[in-house]
Amino acid sequence: MKGLLAFVAKALLAATLVVIGAWLTYYGLGAGGGGTSRSWATFGPLLAGLGVALVIVTVNGRRNG
């Protein structure tokens, strides 16, 4: 049960990072009609990439352990 709870927590964190990263990229490029901010457009993919990396680590850990 403890392992399942840790897996769910990691999966939720990873999904949150990916969603926030995608939104920051979208907002930073001005696609939403708002102002543009190149720093947010750069930071967004980094955050989303961390989320994807966490997904990979989480799935591999669950599969191997």
Secondary structure, 3 states (H helix, E strand, C coil): CHHHHHHHHHHHHHHHHHHHHHHHHHHHCCCCCCCCCHHHHHHHHHHHHHHHHHHHHHHHHHHHC
